[in-house]
Amino acid sequence: MWTGSFISACIGNFLLFFAFYLLIPILPLFLIEEFNASKSLVGLVLASHTLAALAIRPVSGFLLDLFRRKPQYLLAYLAFVIAFVSYPLVNTILLFLIFRMLHGVTFGYVTTAGNSFVVDILPPSRRGEGLGFFGVANTLAMVFGPMTSLMMHEHFTYDAIFYLAIGSGLLGFCFAMMVKAKRPVAKNEPEPISLDRFFLIKGFKAGITLMLIGIPYGMFMTYLAIYGKELGIRSGLGVFFSLLAAGMIFSRMFSGKMVDKGKLNKAIELGLIICIMGIMMLASFQHLNMVNHDLTVVLFYVCPVLLGLGYGMCFPAYNTLFVNLAANNRRATASSTFMTSWDIGVGLGLILGGWFADSIGGLPLAFLVGGLLTVFAFLYFIKSAGPHFLLNKLR
């Protein structure tokens, strides 16, 4: 499994997501401080990135299954890096919105390409474990990206953060060029274009549950810095993301092996239970803070460990679930459907989180709603989506 190509793919993936996560916690602050935007407007503007990625994923999955993946991966990667150049040029919210949408298109394509491309270079018997380690690269980026940008925000301008993202992306592109994969065998007969070429229909039920757990994820990843300030926690917010990533890395170490041993459903179910605990804890902090601020601060740093463990168990299991529902010539479509479901949830989380933040209930109510949606996702998975996968899986 640990070939030169796989290692290069993981490093390239880390640097891509490092550039991406650099901007996640500081863009809400950027819009509020530079343009005096409301929280609800921030949610709508930032959601444009996710919605643009969502729109391109089905098309990218179709094209990646139709033509060679590596050239498309490299072209999308380079376009993703170039898009960062637009941020220092922004002087109005409308211009930011346009650039953010264009960046979303490149992000949607390159992540779909990278996820399907890495499946091609992994041995089938180690696929769950391999996808878990590939995801660790994302998780490490989640540690260092937000932590770095939040620290830089205290001492440097926003432009310095944008330039660092460009540099990270260019270095990652160099590693992406080093990845090698066998050229897929050409098909003898062209296949008719149908809905299943753009969206893995058999993954619809699992996609619903993945979408639902993406909603609270989009909320706390985007509004964590704002929520921390509301609780009076104004320093060390980068530690939250570090602990979140630590939990994800730890859980990925064994969840991938659970998947390869045939315990995919169990990995998702256990992950969902832990997610529910973490999200509900996050929703309770405002009330707890009125009673005991010191205890709130302690639990504020326990919560991301739970969230990391839960989501870290779910990610590689869900990824493998979609791949195992698809034929080999539909791998990119499976990856696209996996990411499309996630994007819808995260996009809704951005919008709902911003709307709740400006309403009476505030962010605690947003997280409570997210927790209840995750409860529903758990129940729907054990009753319908999980059994549906067992009946329809191809491997």
NUGUTOR-344381 format. One record per residue (C-alpha): residue in three letters; y, z, x. Coordinates in steps of 0.02 Angstrom, whole numbers, m for minus. Layout:
  rest      c2      c3      c1
   ALA       Y       Z       X
...
# end
This chain:
  rest      c2      c3      c1
   MET       0       0       0
   TRP     122      45     140
   THR     151    m130     206
   GLY     311    m186     291
   SER     361    m280     134
   PHE     336    m129      21
   ILE     436     m17     139
   SER     576    m146     148
   ALA     574    m161     m43
   CYS     592      28     m60
   ILE     737      37      64
   GLY     824    m111     m19
   ASN     800     m28    m188
   PHE     870     136    m123
   LEU    1028      54     m54
   LEU    1054     m45    m214
   PHE    1043     110    m322
   PHE    1145     212    m198
   ALA    1288      89    m226
   PHE    1258     100    m414
   TYR    1251     290    m422
   LEU    1406     310    m313
   LEU    1508     253    m463
   ILE    1417     341    m605
   PRO    1503     514    m596
   ILE    1674     455    m539
   LEU    1707     309    m658
   PRO    1744     424    m808
   LEU    1865     520    m697
   PHE    1938     356    m632
   LEU    1974     293    m808
   ILE    2047     459    m865
   GLU    2153     490    m711
   GLU    2212     312    m677
   PHE    2229     245    m855
   ASN    2240     404    m960
   ALA    2092     346   m1065
   SER    2015     455   m1200
   LYS    1834     513   m1183
   SER    1777     404   m1327
   LEU    1860     252   m1248
   VAL    1778     295   m1083
   GLY    1609     293   m1169
   LEU    1638     124   m1248
   VAL    1704      45   m1088
   LEU    1563     111    m978
   ALA    1433      61   m1108
   SER    1487    m120   m1084
   HIS    1394    m119    m917
   THR    1232     m64   m1000
   LEU    1252    m183   m1147
   ALA    1281    m329   m1028
   ALA    1125    m281    m929
   LEU    1031    m269   m1093
   ALA    1084    m443   m1145
   ILE    1024    m525    m984
   ARG     856    m436    m965
   PRO     753    m540   m1089
   VAL     819    m701   m1011
   SER     789    m638    m835
   GLY     611    m587    m878
   PHE     576    m762    m946
   LEU     649    m848    m793
   LEU     562    m731    m671
   ASP     394    m771    m750
   LEU     434    m956    m748
   PHE     500    m979    m570
   ARG     478    m895    m401
   ARG     540    m717    m405
   LYS     604    m690    m228
   PRO     745    m821    m230
   GLN     803    m755    m399
   TYR     794    m576    m335
   LEU     899    m615    m181
   LEU    1028    m715    m278
   ALA    1047    m577    m409
   TYR    1057    m445    m273
   LEU    1197    m537    m183
   ALA    1292    m564    m346
   PHE    1274    m377    m384
   VAL    1353    m333    m216
   ILE    1495    m458    m234
   ALA    1537    m384    m405
   PHE    1590    m221    m321
   VAL    1738    m312    m245
   SER    1817    m319    m418
   TYR    1844    m131    m436
   PRO    1987    m111    m309
   LEU    2075    m254    m399
   VAL    2077    m171    m571
   ASN    2249    m130    m642
   THR    2214    m125    m830
   ILE    2073     m58    m939
   LEU    2043    m232   m1010
   LEU    2017    m303    m835
   PHE    1902    m158    m794
   LEU    1801    m195    m951
   ILE    1780    m378    m903
   PHE    1727    m338    m725
   ARG    1610    m200    m784
   MET    1521    m319    m902
   LEU    1500    m449    m764
   HIS    1431    m314    m652
   GLY    1310    m264    m790
   VAL    1241    m441    m798
   THR    1202    m441    m611
   PHE    1128    m265    m620
   GLY    1015    m311    m765
   TYR     948    m464    m674
   VAL     923    m386    m502
   THR     835    m229    m567
   THR     717    m331    m677
   ALA     681    m447    m530
   GLY     653    m304    m408
   ASN     538    m209    m526
   SER     428    m361    m562
   PHE     435    m421    m381
   VAL     368    m256    m313
   VAL     220    m264    m433
   ASP     170    m426    m348
   ILE     154    m343    m178
   LEU      60    m187    m236
   PRO    m131    m177    m243
   PRO    m184    m156    m427
   SER    m283       2    m389
   ARG    m126      87    m320
   ARG       0      15    m443
   GLY      45     175    m533
   GLU      64     271    m370
   GLY     160     127    m291
   LEU     282     114    m435
   GLY     305     301    m424
   PHE     356     290    m240
   PHE     464     137    m275
   GLY     551     243    m406
   VAL     574     383    m278
   ALA     698     265    m193
   ASN     800     265    m355
   THR     786     453    m363
   LEU     844     480    m184
   ALA     992     369    m225
   MET    1026     482    m372
   VAL    1038     627    m250
   PHE    1151     552    m120
   GLY    1253     433    m228
   PRO    1338     555    m349
   MET    1345     693    m218
   THR    1432     577     m95
   SER    1556     507    m220
   LEU    1602     677    m292
   MET    1631     744    m116
   MET    1733     590     m69
   HIS    1834     607    m230
   GLU    1904     770    m163
   HIS    1966     694       0
   PHE    1978     504     m17
   THR    2043     372    m136
   TYR    1935     281    m265
   ASP    1949     123    m161
   ALA    1858     208     m16
   ILE    1711     244    m133
   PHE    1710      63    m193
   TYR    1708      m2     m13
   LEU    1563     112      31
   ALA    1466      40    m117
   ILE    1497    m136     m51
   GLY    1433     m88     121
   SER    1278      m6      50
   GLY    1240    m160     m54
   LEU    1258    m279      93
   LEU    1140    m175     200
   GLY    1015    m168      56
   PHE    1023    m356      38
   CYS     968    m374     220
   PHE     812    m269     184
   ALA     778    m365      23
   MET     769    m527     124
   MET     628    m451     228
   VAL     511    m428      78
   LYS     368    m553      75
   ALA     251    m592     m70
   LYS     122    m725    m104
   ARG     182    m871    m206
   PRO     103    m862    m380
   VAL     m25    m994    m424
   ALA      51   m1133    m529
   LYS      m8   m1151    m708
   ASN     m93   m1312    m760
   GLU     m15   m1325    m932
   PRO     158   m1274    m990
   GLU     159   m1135   m1119
   PRO     260   m1145   m1280
   ILE     419   m1042   m1288
   SER     400    m895   m1407
   LEU     474    m723   m1436
   ASP     337    m647   m1328
   ARG     405    m743   m1178
   PHE     566    m642   m1189
   PHE     505    m475   m1259
   LEU     334    m394   m1244
   ILE     296    m368   m1428
   LYS     149    m253   m1393
   GLY     269    m136   m1305
   PHE     382    m113   m1456
   LYS     317      59   m1508
   ALA     322     130   m1333
   GLY     494      51   m1314
   ILE     560     152   m1461
   THR     510     316   m1379
   LEU     582     262   m1212
   MET     745     213   m1296
   LEU     758     383   m1381
   ILE     738     483   m1220
   GLY     864     367   m1135
   ILE    1002     426   m1254
   PRO    1017     605   m1185
   TYR     993     538   m1008
   GLY    1143     424   m1029
   MET    1242     571   m1097
   PHE    1216     697    m959
   MET    1219     571    m815
   THR    1390     508    m870
   TYR    1476     663    m938
   LEU    1403     797    m824
   ALA    1562     813    m719
   ILE    1668     833    m876
   TYR    1544     958    m951
   GLY    1542    1060    m791
   LYS    1732    1075    m791
   GLU    1727    1130    m973
   LEU    1608    1269    m922
   GLY    1722    1321    m779
   ILE    1604    1250    m646
   ARG    1724    1147    m541
   SER    1632    1139    m375
   GLY    1456    1100    m324
   LEU    1427     975    m464
   GLY    1343     860    m340
   VAL    1208     994    m321
   PHE    1159     961    m504
   PHE    1112     782    m461
   SER    1022     838    m303
   LEU     913     959    m401
   LEU     884     828    m535
   ALA     822     708    m402
   ALA     717     842    m317
   GLY     626     874    m481
   MET     598     687    m504
   ILE     531     663    m328
   PHE     411     810    m345
   SER     343     751    m513
   ARG     327     570    m457
   MET     213     626    m316
   PHE      76     672    m439
   SER     120     579    m600
   GLY      82     410    m520
   LYS     m90     473    m469
   MET    m119     539    m645
   VAL     m82     364    m710
   ASP    m202     282    m587
   LYS    m338     404    m641
   GLY    m320     351    m824
   LYS    m210     495    m883
   LEU     m57     390    m924
   ASN     m33     459   m1100
   LYS     m50     638   m1039
   ALA      82     608    m905
   ILE     206     544   m1035
   GLU     169     683   m1160
   LEU     190     821   m1029
   GLY     349     738    m964
   LEU     424     730   m1138
   ILE     390     915   m1170
   ILE     479     963   m1008
   CYS     625     846   m1051
   ILE     647     933   m1218
   MET     658    1102   m1132
   GLY     790    1040   m1009
   ILE     899     951   m1136
   MET     898    1097   m1257
   MET     947    1213   m1114
   LEU    1091    1097   m1073
   ALA    1150    1103   m1254
   SER    1154    1294   m1254
   PHE    1271    1321   m1106
   GLN    1436    1325   m1199
   HIS    1380    1468   m1312
   LEU    1296    1559   m1168
   ASN    1452    1538   m1062
   MET    1553    1640   m1188
   VAL    1432    1786   m1164
   ASN    1386    1777    m980
   HIS    1469    1652    m863
   ASP    1367    1703    m710
   LEU    1202    1674    m801
   THR    1267    1506    m861
   VAL    1303    1452    m683
   VAL    1126    1501    m628
   LEU    1042    1410    m772
   PHE    1158    1261    m746
   TYR    1064    1231    m584
   VAL     892    1270    m657
   CYS     915    1142    m795
   PRO     918     986    m684
   VAL     753    1037    m604
   LEU     671    1034    m776
   LEU     755     870    m821
   GLY     699     795    m656
   LEU     519     851    m680
   GLY     515     781    m856
   TYR     596     613    m827
   GLY     507     595    m659
   MET     339     607    m748
   CYS     390     484    m883
   PHE     467     343    m779
   PRO     316     280    m678
   ALA     199     310    m825
   TYR     306     208    m945
   ASN     328      72    m813
   THR     140      57    m790
   LEU     112      64    m978
   PHE     215     m94   m1006
   VAL     134    m184    m859
   ASN     m41    m140    m922
   LEU       0    m211   m1094
   ALA      47    m380   m1020
   ALA     m52    m523    m944
   ASN     m23    m554    m759
   ASN      93    m701    m796
   ARG     199    m587    m907
   ARG     237    m452    m779
   ALA     422    m491    m772
   THR     430    m494    m962
   ALA     345    m323    m963
   SER     471    m257    m836
   SER     613    m332    m938
   THR     551    m247   m1097
   PHE     532     m81   m1007
   MET     710     m90    m941
   THR     782    m161   m1102
   SER     716     m13   m1200
   TRP     790     105   m1072
   ASP     957      13   m1070
   ILE     976      25   m1258
   GLY     950     212   m1251
   VAL    1068     240   m1105
   GLY    1201     128   m1185
   LEU    1189     225   m1348
   GLY    1201     386   m1248
   LEU    1363     329   m1166
   ILE    1441     285   m1334
   LEU    1378     437   m1430
   GLY    1419     554   m1287
   GLY    1599     494   m1281
   TRP    1614     503   m1471
   PHE    1543     680   m1479
   ALA    1652     734   m1331
   ASP    1808     695   m1431
   SER    1740     772   m1593
   ILE    1730     953   m1651
   GLY    1554     981   m1587
   GLY    1593     917   m1412
   LEU    1463     883   m1279
   PRO    1350    1030   m1328
   LEU    1322     947   m1498
   ALA    1290     781   m1409
   PHE    1154     861   m1302
   LEU    1079     948   m1453
   VAL    1064     782   m1544
   GLY     987     708   m1386
   GLY     860     848   m1381
   LEU     811     821   m1562
   LEU     790     635   m1530
   THR     674     677   m1385
   VAL     571     789   m1501
   PHE     553     641   m1619
   ALA     504     529   m1473
   PHE     367     652   m1423
   LEU     296     660   m1599
   TYR     303     472   m1622
   PHE     216     444   m1455
   ILE      69     560   m1488
   LYS      47     495   m1666
   SER      79     309   m1646
   ALA     140     236   m1481
   GLY      10     322   m1371
   PRO    m142     272   m1477
   HIS     m70      96   m1494
   PHE     m67      79   m1305
   LEU    m248     137   m1287
   LEU    m304       5   m1414
   ASN    m204    m139   m1338
   LYS    m202    m110   m1149
   LEU    m273    m251   m1043
   ARG    m317    m147    m890
# end
